[in-house]
Amino acid sequence: MTNHHLHIVTFDIPFPPTYGGAIDVFYRIQELARQGIDITLHCYYKGDLKRYPDLEKLCRKVYYYPRTTTFSRMLHFRPYAVVSRPVEPLLTNLLQDNDPILFEGLVTCALMNHPQLKNRKKYLRECNIEHEYFHALAKAAHGWGNKLYYWSDAMRLRQFEKIVLHADGIFAIAHQDEQHFQQRYPSVPTTFISAFHPNVITNIPDGLGSYILYHGNLDVSENYNAARIIIREIASRLPDVQFVIAGRYHNHVLDPLLATTDNVRLVPNPDDGTMAKLIHDAQINLLITEQATGLKLKLLNVLYQGRHVVANDKMVEGTDVASLCHIAGSYDEIAQQCREWMTVSVSEKERQTRTNVLNTYYDNAKWCKVLISRLFQ
Protein backbone atom coordinates (compact mmCIF):
# COMPACT_ATOMS: atom_id res chain seq x y z
CA MET A 1 0.00 0.00 0.00
CA THR A 2 1.07 3.60 -0.66
CA ASN A 3 0.06 6.88 0.92
CA HIS A 4 -0.36 8.61 -2.45
CA HIS A 5 -3.50 10.62 -3.16
CA LEU A 6 -4.66 11.61 -6.65
CA HIS A 7 -7.43 13.82 -8.03
CA ILE A 8 -9.02 12.51 -11.24
CA VAL A 9 -11.25 14.82 -13.29
CA THR A 10 -13.45 12.91 -15.76
CA PHE A 11 -15.49 14.07 -18.75
CA ASP A 12 -18.39 11.83 -17.69
CA ILE A 13 -19.38 9.46 -14.90
CA PRO A 14 -17.27 6.41 -15.85
CA PHE A 15 -19.89 3.88 -14.81
CA PRO A 16 -21.28 1.67 -16.10
CA PRO A 17 -18.22 1.19 -18.33
CA THR A 18 -20.16 0.57 -21.53
CA TYR A 19 -18.16 2.61 -24.07
CA GLY A 20 -14.50 3.18 -24.84
CA GLY A 21 -13.75 6.30 -22.79
CA ALA A 22 -15.62 5.09 -19.71
CA ILE A 23 -14.00 1.65 -19.95
CA ASP A 24 -10.49 3.11 -19.95
CA VAL A 25 -11.25 5.44 -17.04
CA PHE A 26 -13.12 2.95 -14.84
CA TYR A 27 -10.65 0.09 -15.12
CA ARG A 28 -7.74 2.48 -14.56
CA ILE A 29 -9.43 3.74 -11.38
CA GLN A 30 -9.99 0.14 -10.35
CA GLU A 31 -6.34 -0.77 -10.89
CA LEU A 32 -5.04 2.39 -9.19
CA ALA A 33 -7.18 1.58 -6.14
CA ARG A 34 -5.94 -2.02 -6.20
CA GLN A 35 -2.37 -0.74 -6.15
CA GLY A 36 -3.07 1.46 -3.13
CA ILE A 37 -3.69 4.90 -4.64
CA ASP A 38 -6.22 7.02 -2.74
CA ILE A 39 -8.51 8.69 -5.30
CA THR A 40 -10.76 11.72 -5.21
CA LEU A 41 -12.92 11.56 -8.32
CA HIS A 42 -14.54 14.57 -9.99
CA CYS A 43 -17.23 13.69 -12.57
CA TYR A 44 -19.21 15.78 -15.01
CA TYR A 45 -22.62 14.53 -16.08
CA LYS A 46 -25.66 15.47 -18.17
CA GLY A 47 -29.29 14.86 -17.30
CA ASP A 48 -30.31 13.30 -14.01
CA LEU A 49 -27.59 12.35 -11.56
CA LYS A 50 -27.29 8.68 -10.72
CA ARG A 51 -24.77 7.46 -8.17
CA TYR A 52 -23.05 4.09 -8.47
CA PRO A 53 -21.79 2.29 -5.33
CA ASP A 54 -19.43 0.15 -7.45
CA LEU A 55 -17.63 3.33 -8.48
CA GLU A 56 -17.80 5.19 -5.19
CA LYS A 57 -16.33 2.34 -3.14
CA LEU A 58 -13.10 2.64 -5.17
CA CYS A 59 -12.61 6.28 -4.19
CA ARG A 60 -12.11 8.35 -1.07
CA LYS A 61 -14.66 10.83 -2.37
CA VAL A 62 -16.68 11.36 -5.55
CA TYR A 63 -17.86 14.84 -6.57
CA TYR A 64 -20.48 15.34 -9.28
CA TYR A 65 -20.80 18.48 -11.42
CA PRO A 66 -23.75 19.03 -13.78
CA ARG A 67 -22.84 20.25 -17.24
CA THR A 68 -24.26 23.60 -18.39
CA THR A 69 -25.60 22.99 -21.88
CA THR A 70 -27.31 26.29 -22.62
CA PHE A 71 -27.00 27.81 -26.09
CA SER A 72 -25.01 30.78 -24.74
CA ARG A 73 -22.11 28.42 -24.04
CA MET A 74 -21.88 27.83 -27.80
CA LEU A 75 -20.83 31.46 -28.24
CA HIS A 76 -17.74 31.24 -26.03
CA PHE A 77 -14.27 31.54 -27.57
CA ARG A 78 -13.35 28.25 -25.91
CA PRO A 79 -14.82 24.97 -27.19
CA TYR A 80 -18.38 24.20 -26.15
CA ALA A 81 -17.20 20.77 -24.98
CA VAL A 82 -14.96 22.62 -22.51
CA VAL A 83 -17.13 25.53 -21.33
CA SER A 84 -20.19 23.32 -20.85
CA ARG A 85 -18.23 21.79 -17.95
CA PRO A 86 -18.25 24.53 -15.23
CA VAL A 87 -15.03 24.91 -13.25
CA GLU A 88 -15.92 27.03 -10.20
CA PRO A 89 -17.04 24.19 -7.88
CA LEU A 90 -14.29 21.94 -9.26
CA LEU A 91 -11.61 24.50 -8.42
CA THR A 92 -12.90 24.84 -4.86
CA ASN A 93 -12.62 21.10 -4.32
CA LEU A 94 -9.22 20.79 -5.98
CA LEU A 95 -7.80 23.48 -3.68
CA GLN A 96 -8.51 21.43 -0.56
CA ASP A 97 -5.01 19.93 -0.83
CA ASN A 98 -1.86 20.06 -2.97
CA ASP A 99 -1.96 16.58 -4.51
CA PRO A 100 -1.55 15.73 -8.23
CA ILE A 101 -4.43 16.12 -10.69
CA LEU A 102 -5.11 13.84 -13.64
CA PHE A 103 -7.41 15.40 -16.25
CA GLU A 104 -9.24 12.83 -18.38
CA GLY A 105 -9.39 14.20 -21.90
CA LEU A 106 -8.67 17.67 -23.22
CA VAL A 107 -12.28 18.75 -22.62
CA THR A 108 -11.72 18.63 -18.84
CA CYS A 109 -8.61 20.84 -18.92
CA ALA A 110 -10.12 24.31 -18.46
CA LEU A 111 -8.25 24.71 -15.16
CA MET A 112 -4.91 23.45 -16.47
CA ASN A 113 -3.53 27.02 -16.66
CA HIS A 114 -5.39 28.49 -13.67
CA PRO A 115 -3.07 30.67 -11.55
CA GLN A 116 -4.22 29.06 -8.30
CA LEU A 117 -3.05 25.69 -9.62
CA LYS A 118 0.25 26.98 -10.95
CA ASN A 119 2.35 24.96 -8.53
CA ARG A 120 0.27 21.78 -8.64
CA LYS A 121 1.32 18.68 -10.54
CA LYS A 122 -1.14 18.42 -13.45
CA TYR A 123 -1.36 15.67 -16.04
CA LEU A 124 -3.49 14.91 -19.09
CA ARG A 125 -4.74 11.43 -19.92
CA GLU A 126 -5.28 11.90 -23.64
CA CYS A 127 -8.31 10.08 -25.11
CA ASN A 128 -7.59 11.03 -28.74
CA ILE A 129 -6.52 14.06 -30.74
CA GLU A 130 -9.71 15.94 -29.93
CA HIS A 131 -9.82 18.35 -32.87
CA GLU A 132 -9.20 15.49 -35.32
CA TYR A 133 -11.91 13.44 -33.64
CA PHE A 134 -14.44 16.30 -33.81
CA HIS A 135 -13.46 16.97 -37.41
CA ALA A 136 -14.25 13.34 -38.26
CA LEU A 137 -17.54 13.59 -36.36
CA ALA A 138 -18.44 16.65 -38.42
CA LYS A 139 -17.89 14.74 -41.67
CA ALA A 140 -19.97 11.81 -40.42
CA ALA A 141 -22.78 13.86 -38.84
CA HIS A 142 -26.23 14.17 -40.39
CA GLY A 143 -27.90 17.58 -40.45
CA TRP A 144 -26.27 20.98 -40.80
CA GLY A 145 -26.81 21.83 -37.15
CA ASN A 146 -24.75 18.87 -35.97
CA LYS A 147 -22.11 19.44 -38.63
CA LEU A 148 -21.75 23.11 -37.66
CA TYR A 149 -21.35 22.22 -33.98
CA TYR A 150 -18.62 19.65 -34.63
CA TRP A 151 -16.80 21.85 -37.16
CA SER A 152 -16.76 24.86 -34.85
CA ASP A 153 -15.62 22.86 -31.83
CA ALA A 154 -12.95 21.13 -33.91
CA MET A 155 -11.43 24.51 -34.79
CA ARG A 156 -11.64 25.75 -31.20
CA LEU A 157 -10.22 22.51 -29.80
CA ARG A 158 -7.22 22.84 -32.09
CA GLN A 159 -6.40 26.20 -30.50
CA PHE A 160 -7.34 25.09 -27.00
CA GLU A 161 -4.94 22.14 -27.20
CA LYS A 162 -2.06 24.53 -26.43
CA ILE A 163 -3.20 24.49 -22.81
CA VAL A 164 -1.22 21.25 -22.42
CA LEU A 165 1.91 23.43 -22.26
CA HIS A 166 0.90 23.93 -18.62
CA ALA A 167 0.85 20.18 -17.94
CA ASP A 168 3.60 18.29 -16.15
CA GLY A 169 3.03 15.30 -18.40
CA ILE A 170 0.76 13.70 -21.00
CA PHE A 171 -0.27 10.05 -21.09
CA ALA A 172 -1.15 9.11 -24.68
CA ILE A 173 -3.47 6.20 -25.43
CA ALA A 174 -2.10 5.50 -28.94
CA HIS A 175 1.36 5.57 -30.49
CA GLN A 176 0.47 8.09 -33.20
CA ASP A 177 -1.03 10.36 -30.51
CA GLU A 178 2.20 10.08 -28.54
CA GLN A 179 4.11 11.26 -31.62
CA HIS A 180 1.65 14.12 -32.14
CA PHE A 181 2.22 15.55 -28.65
CA GLN A 182 5.97 14.93 -28.69
CA GLN A 183 6.31 16.85 -31.95
CA ARG A 184 3.96 19.75 -31.12
CA TYR A 185 4.86 20.15 -27.42
CA PRO A 186 8.40 18.80 -26.96
CA SER A 187 8.77 20.59 -23.60
CA VAL A 188 6.00 18.44 -22.06
CA PRO A 189 6.95 14.82 -21.28
CA THR A 190 4.63 12.46 -23.16
CA THR A 191 4.35 8.78 -22.25
CA PHE A 192 2.42 6.03 -23.99
CA ILE A 193 0.06 4.30 -21.54
CA SER A 194 -2.13 1.65 -23.13
CA ALA A 195 -5.91 1.49 -22.68
CA PHE A 196 -7.23 -0.14 -19.52
CA HIS A 197 -9.88 -2.81 -19.96
CA PRO A 198 -11.88 -5.51 -18.11
CA ASN A 199 -10.20 -8.56 -19.67
CA VAL A 200 -7.82 -10.66 -17.60
CA ILE A 201 -7.23 -13.80 -19.68
CA THR A 202 -8.00 -14.79 -23.26
CA ASN A 203 -11.11 -16.90 -23.65
CA ILE A 204 -11.20 -17.74 -27.36
CA PRO A 205 -14.09 -20.12 -28.14
CA ASP A 206 -13.49 -23.53 -29.70
CA GLY A 207 -15.08 -24.71 -32.94
CA LEU A 208 -16.98 -22.55 -35.42
CA GLY A 209 -19.37 -19.70 -34.83
CA SER A 210 -22.46 -19.11 -36.91
CA TYR A 211 -22.41 -15.44 -38.01
CA ILE A 212 -20.39 -12.27 -38.51
CA LEU A 213 -20.77 -9.67 -35.75
CA TYR A 214 -20.34 -5.92 -35.79
CA HIS A 215 -20.91 -4.11 -32.50
CA GLY A 216 -20.65 -0.56 -31.20
CA ASN A 217 -22.67 2.38 -29.95
CA LEU A 218 -25.02 2.81 -32.91
CA ASP A 219 -26.21 6.20 -31.62
CA VAL A 220 -22.76 7.58 -32.56
CA SER A 221 -22.36 8.64 -36.18
CA GLU A 222 -19.00 6.89 -36.63
CA ASN A 223 -20.56 3.55 -35.68
CA TYR A 224 -23.86 3.74 -37.47
CA ASN A 225 -22.00 4.81 -40.61
CA ALA A 226 -19.81 1.71 -40.24
CA ALA A 227 -22.96 -0.38 -39.80
CA ARG A 228 -24.40 1.15 -42.97
CA ILE A 229 -21.26 0.22 -44.90
CA ILE A 230 -21.41 -3.34 -43.60
CA ILE A 231 -25.06 -3.73 -44.61
CA ARG A 232 -24.71 -2.11 -48.03
CA GLU A 233 -21.21 -3.16 -49.06
CA ILE A 234 -20.24 -6.31 -47.14
CA ALA A 235 -23.41 -8.24 -46.31
CA SER A 236 -24.69 -7.63 -49.84
CA ARG A 237 -21.58 -9.38 -51.20
CA LEU A 238 -22.15 -12.38 -48.91
CA PRO A 239 -25.89 -13.12 -49.19
CA ASP A 240 -25.45 -16.66 -47.86
CA VAL A 241 -23.76 -15.47 -44.62
CA GLN A 242 -25.64 -14.23 -41.57
CA PHE A 243 -24.64 -10.89 -40.04
CA VAL A 244 -25.52 -9.50 -36.60
CA ILE A 245 -25.25 -5.81 -35.71
CA ALA A 246 -25.50 -5.03 -32.00
CA GLY A 247 -25.10 -2.11 -29.63
CA ARG A 248 -26.75 0.88 -28.03
CA TYR A 249 -29.48 1.96 -30.43
CA HIS A 250 -32.15 4.60 -29.88
CA ASN A 251 -32.12 6.75 -33.01
CA HIS A 252 -33.52 4.09 -35.42
CA VAL A 253 -31.45 5.45 -38.31
CA LEU A 254 -30.70 1.95 -39.59
CA ASP A 255 -34.33 0.74 -39.64
CA PRO A 256 -35.10 1.55 -43.31
CA LEU A 257 -31.89 -0.11 -44.49
CA LEU A 258 -32.39 -3.20 -42.33
CA ALA A 259 -35.87 -3.63 -43.78
CA THR A 260 -34.34 -4.18 -47.23
CA THR A 261 -31.92 -7.00 -46.32
CA ASP A 262 -32.51 -10.64 -45.44
CA ASN A 263 -29.15 -11.64 -43.93
CA VAL A 264 -28.62 -8.90 -41.30
CA ARG A 265 -30.16 -9.04 -37.83
CA LEU A 266 -30.15 -6.16 -35.34
CA VAL A 267 -29.75 -6.71 -31.58
CA PRO A 268 -30.53 -3.31 -30.02
CA ASN A 269 -29.32 -2.30 -26.56
CA PRO A 270 -27.94 -5.68 -25.41
CA ASP A 271 -27.01 -6.06 -21.75
CA ASP A 272 -23.49 -7.21 -20.82
CA GLY A 273 -24.43 -10.88 -20.75
CA THR A 274 -26.11 -10.75 -24.15
CA MET A 275 -23.18 -8.86 -25.66
CA ALA A 276 -20.69 -11.38 -24.29
CA LYS A 277 -22.72 -14.25 -25.77
CA LEU A 278 -22.93 -12.51 -29.14
CA ILE A 279 -19.14 -12.20 -29.23
CA HIS A 280 -18.70 -15.80 -28.05
CA ASP A 281 -21.04 -17.24 -30.71
CA ALA A 282 -19.69 -15.21 -33.66
CA GLN A 283 -17.31 -16.80 -36.13
CA ILE A 284 -15.94 -13.40 -37.18
CA ASN A 285 -15.94 -10.07 -35.40
CA LEU A 286 -15.94 -7.49 -38.17
CA LEU A 287 -14.73 -4.04 -37.14
CA ILE A 288 -14.25 -1.13 -39.50
CA THR A 289 -13.84 2.57 -38.95
CA GLU A 290 -13.20 5.69 -41.00
CA GLN A 291 -11.41 7.35 -38.04
CA ALA A 292 -7.90 6.21 -37.12
CA THR A 293 -8.09 7.31 -33.48
CA GLY A 294 -5.94 4.68 -31.78
CA LEU A 295 -7.05 1.54 -30.02
CA LYS A 296 -10.78 0.89 -30.01
CA LEU A 297 -11.60 -0.98 -26.83
CA LYS A 298 -14.21 -3.06 -28.62
CA LEU A 299 -11.34 -4.39 -30.75
CA LEU A 300 -9.40 -5.36 -27.64
CA ASN A 301 -12.49 -7.02 -26.18
CA VAL A 302 -13.10 -9.27 -29.18
CA LEU A 303 -9.44 -10.25 -29.32
CA TYR A 304 -9.72 -11.49 -25.74
CA GLN A 305 -13.15 -13.09 -26.07
CA GLY A 306 -13.87 -13.86 -29.74
CA ARG A 307 -12.75 -15.96 -32.68
CA HIS A 308 -11.43 -14.36 -35.88
CA VAL A 309 -11.21 -10.58 -36.22
CA VAL A 310 -11.46 -8.95 -39.64
CA ALA A 311 -10.64 -5.24 -39.60
CA ASN A 312 -9.69 -2.43 -41.93
CA ASP A 313 -6.31 -0.72 -41.60
CA LYS A 314 -7.64 2.36 -39.79
CA MET A 315 -9.09 0.14 -37.04
CA VAL A 316 -5.62 -1.10 -36.05
CA GLU A 317 -3.55 2.01 -36.81
CA GLY A 318 -1.52 3.11 -33.80
CA THR A 319 -2.07 -0.18 -31.95
CA ASP A 320 0.01 -3.28 -31.26
CA VAL A 321 -2.58 -5.80 -32.43
CA ALA A 322 -2.49 -5.61 -36.23
CA SER A 323 -0.75 -9.00 -36.35
CA LEU A 324 -3.71 -10.58 -34.55
CA CYS A 325 -6.30 -9.43 -37.10
CA HIS A 326 -7.07 -10.22 -40.71
CA ILE A 327 -6.58 -6.81 -42.35
CA ALA A 328 -8.41 -5.79 -45.49
CA GLY A 329 -8.75 -2.55 -47.44
CA SER A 330 -11.48 -2.42 -50.07
CA TYR A 331 -14.99 -3.71 -49.59
CA ASP A 332 -14.20 -6.62 -51.91
CA GLU A 333 -11.16 -7.51 -49.81
CA ILE A 334 -13.16 -7.32 -46.57
CA ALA A 335 -15.83 -9.60 -48.03
CA GLN A 336 -13.16 -12.02 -49.27
CA GLN A 337 -11.52 -12.18 -45.83
CA CYS A 338 -14.89 -12.83 -44.23
CA ARG A 339 -15.67 -15.64 -46.66
CA GLU A 340 -12.23 -17.19 -46.16
CA TRP A 341 -12.34 -17.30 -42.35
CA MET A 342 -16.01 -18.17 -42.00
CA THR A 343 -15.25 -21.90 -42.10
CA VAL A 344 -11.85 -21.98 -40.33
CA SER A 345 -11.38 -22.57 -36.60
CA VAL A 346 -8.86 -20.53 -34.62
CA SER A 347 -5.69 -22.63 -34.45
CA GLU A 348 -3.74 -23.37 -31.29
CA LYS A 349 -0.81 -21.38 -32.65
CA GLU A 350 -3.07 -18.35 -33.21
CA ARG A 351 -4.44 -18.70 -29.68
CA GLN A 352 -0.96 -18.72 -28.18
CA THR A 353 0.21 -15.80 -30.29
CA ARG A 354 -2.81 -13.76 -29.31
CA THR A 355 -2.32 -14.54 -25.62
CA ASN A 356 1.37 -13.59 -25.75
CA VAL A 357 0.76 -10.28 -27.56
CA LEU A 358 -2.12 -9.23 -25.32
CA ASN A 359 -0.23 -10.13 -22.15
CA THR A 360 2.76 -8.13 -23.38
CA TYR A 361 1.00 -4.95 -24.48
CA TYR A 362 -2.27 -4.77 -22.55
CA ASP A 363 -1.55 -5.76 -18.97
CA ASN A 364 -3.46 -3.35 -16.69
CA ALA A 365 -1.21 -3.92 -13.68
CA LYS A 366 1.97 -3.25 -15.66
CA TRP A 367 0.69 -0.01 -17.19
CA CYS A 368 -0.67 1.15 -13.86
CA LYS A 369 2.79 0.84 -12.32
CA VAL A 370 4.19 3.00 -15.14
CA LEU A 371 1.43 5.55 -14.56
CA ILE A 372 2.05 5.69 -10.80
CA SER A 373 5.78 6.13 -11.31
CA ARG A 374 5.16 9.17 -13.55
CA LEU A 375 2.45 10.71 -11.36
CA PHE A 376 4.46 10.51 -8.14
CA GLN A 377 8.06 10.72 -9.37
ABEGO torsion letter per residue (X at the ends): XBABBBBBBBABBAOBBABAAAAAAAAAAAAAAAAGBBBBBBBBBBEBBBBBAAAAAABABBBBBBBBABAAAAABABBAAAAABBAAAAAAAAAABABBBBBBEAAAAAAAABAAAAABBBBBBBABBAAAAAAAAAAABBEAAAAAAAAAAAAAAAAAAAAAAABAEBBBABAAAAAAAAAABAABBBBBBBBBBABABBBBBBEBBABBBBBEBAABAAAAAAAAAAAAAAAAABAABBBBBBEBBAAGAAAAAAAABAABBBBBGBBAAAAAAAAAABABBBBBBABBAEBBAAAAAAAAABBBBBBBAAAABGBAAAAABBBBABAAAAAAAAAAAAABBBBAAAAAAAAAAAAAAABAAAAAAAAAAAAAX
